Amino acid sequence: MKKYQTIFEQGDHQWAVITRDPDKPDYLIDTNEYLVIQGERAILTDPGGMEIFPEVFSAINTEFDARNIIALFASHQDPDVISSLALWLDFNPNLQCYLSWLWSSFIPHFGGNKSTFVSLPDEGAEINLGHLRLQAVPAHYLHSSGNFNLYDPAAKILFSGDVGAALLPAGEDHLFVQDFDRHIRHAEGFHRRWMGSTEAKLDWCQRVANMPIDMLCPQHGAIYQGADVMRFINWFADLPIGSGIRRG
């Protein structure tokens, strides 16, 4: 069962994570969904696949009224990111969805119409949530050719999508990284195979290394916090990528 857990709170500004499901079938990849809240309004990042919509929706409503979610943020086009779109729109037809312009004619196959989508230019854009000024941060080719992270300067939190993802075995599936060296072994294969551009990787590392980040929150696996954020950035900068194909 997925659960709602607050990871940041300052007045009426909060971040919550809908945690991974320990009882999910083995054939499905596990995901984290994040809710960025300001007052009574919220944005939901990478709301997930259609098969987990009931659990995500139910977990959110234990602590927050889902009717007050005003927008979805899709880091890229994958089904584990946004295939639940039609179900969210059945619940609230007025929801908007922020995504790369590159996918603005692809993701509508999951649902929605022209008024649903807010296309983000390659260089990124500001997304307003009440008095918060969130930033769509370019992360193209990591791993999608049209890919964005979401940064909250006030909370110093970066939702990093697939960057930082780790496929964690049972018993090591903590919410936060406990032991970086042990954890990163579960991230290495994923990053070698799924990240395809060294130039894009280094561009991302340089960009985010200059941003104050207290928590780096991936869509899969545990959250990096404190000194582990820069440990991950440095590790990723040095990692050979595009080399995860098994031979023989």
N, C-alpha and C positions, 0 to 999 in steps of 0.2 A: 504493500500500500504506500502511495506517495503521501508525504506530509508537508505541511507549511511550516517553515522556520524562518524567523526574522534574523538577519545577519547584520543589519545596520539600522539604527534608530536615532534620530536627532529631531526632537519636536515632532512636527507632522510630516517629516521626511523619513522614509523607510525604504529598505531593500529587503525582500523576502525571497527565499528559494523554495521551490516545490521539489523536494528531495527525491533522489533516485529510489526506485522501487525494488526492494530486496526479493520480492516474490514474482518479478516479471519472468516471462518465458525466456529461455536461453537464446532463442532465435531472434530476439529483438534487442537492438542496442539501447542501453539505458541513457536517459537524458535528464538534464536539469533545466527547469524553467524558472526565470527570475521575474519578480514583480517590482517595479520601481514606483513608489507611492509618494505623492505629494498631496497632503490634505485628504480629500475624498476621491481623488482621481489617480489613475495608474496607467502605466504602460507595461505590457507583458512581452518579454523577449522570447523568441523562438518557442512559440506555444506548443510545439510538439506534433506528433503524428495523430491521425484520426483515431487510432486504436487506443490511445491513452487519454483522449479528451475527457471521458467521464471522470477519471481519477484526478486529472489536473483541475478540472472544474470543481469537483467536490472538495479537494484539498484547499483550494483558494477560498471557497465559501465558508470554511471553518473559521476564518479570521478576517476576511475582507469580502465586501459585497461585489461580486463579479460584474454587476450592472454598472459599476463605476470604473471599469476598465475602458478607457477611451481609445486605445490604439494598441496594435501589435507591432513588434519590431522583428523583421525576418532578416537574420544575418546573411542568408543565402537561400538557395532554391530547393534544398534537399527535402524529401518527404518527412524525415524525422524532425525537421525544423518547422514546417508550415502546412503539412497536409491536413491538419485539423481546421484549416481556415473556414471551410464551408460550415462546419458545426458552430464555430464562434460567430459567424455571420447569421446563422439561424437564430442564435440567442440574441444577438444585437446587430441588426443590419446596418447600423450607423458607424460601426467600428471602421477605423482607418488602419492601413497596413503600410508601414515604412519599409522600403526595400530598394536595392540597387535598380537603377533604370534598366539595367541589362535584363532583368527578370520580369519587367513590368508587363510583358506580353506572354510570359510562360506561367507564372504563378496564378494568373486568373483561371487556368485550367483546374485549379483546386477550388475555385469559387470566387465570388466578388464580381464587381463591375468597374467601370472606369473611375467612378467616384470613390471606390474603396482604397485605391493605391496612391501613395505619395512616393514618387520616384526620387531617389537620392542620386545626385551627380557623383562622378568618380572621386572628386576631391573631398566629398563629405558634406555635411550640413549640420546646422543647429536644429534641435528638436525641443520645442517648448513643452514643459509639463508644469502648469501653474507658474510659479516664479523660478522653477529650475530651468537651467539651460543645458540640456544634455547634448552630447556631441556624437554624431555618426562618424566613426574613425575608419578611414580606408584600411582594408586588410585583403586587398585583391590577390587572387591566386593562392590564398591560404585558407582553404584549398580551392575555393570557387573563384572563377574569373570575375565575378561581381560579388564582393564580400565586404561586410562592414562589422565592426565592433561598436559597442555603445558605451560611452564614457560619461560618468557623472562627476564633474569636478568638485561639487560640494561634498559628496560622500567619499571621493577618491576611490571609486570602484570602476573597474573596466570589465564589462561583459565581453569576453573574447571569442565567443563562438567556438569553433573547432580548434583554435590556437590554445594550447595548454591541455587539450583533451588527453585523458588517460583511460584505458579500458581496464578497470580494476577487478581483481578476483575477489571472491567471497572472503571475508575476514580482513580485507584491506580497503574496504569501500567506505572510508571515513568521509565526513562532510568537508573537513579541512585537511590539507596535507599535514601529516604527522612527522614524517621522516623523508626529507626531500630526496636523498640518494636512493632510498628504497622505492619511493613513489615513482620517480622519473623513469625507472626501468619499464613501467607499464605505459609510458607515453612515447618511448623512443620509436617503436615499430610503427605506430600510428603516424607520427610526424614524418618519418622517413618516406612512407608510402603516400600519404595524402597531401603533403605540402610539395608543390611542384616547381617553385621558382626561388632560386637562391637570391636573386636580385630583390624580389618582393619581400622575402623573409628579412633580409638585412634592412630594407627600407622600413619595415614594420618595427623591427627591434630598435632602430635608431629613434623612430618617432615616439614609441611608448616609453623608452628609457628616459626621455625628457619630461614625462608626465608624472605628477605625483599620484602614485597608485598604492593604496593600502590593501586592496583585494583584487586579484585577477580571477575572474569567475568564468570558467569554460562551460560549454554545453554538456560535456561528458566528463565525469570524474570529479576529483576533489578541487576545492578552492585553494588557491595560493594566497598567502597573506604575509605581511611584514617583509622580512628579508628574503623570503622564498620567492617573492615577485621578481626581484632583480636576479636571483639565482636562475629562475626559469628563463628570463630574457637572455642572459649570458649563455646558458646552455643551448637555447634554441639558435642563437647567433652562430655558435660553433658547430652545430649539427649538420652533417652532410644530408641533404634531402633529395627526394626523387630517386631514391636508391633502395626501395624496400621490396623490390620484386624478387621472389625466391626462384632460384634456378636449380635444376637437377632433380 
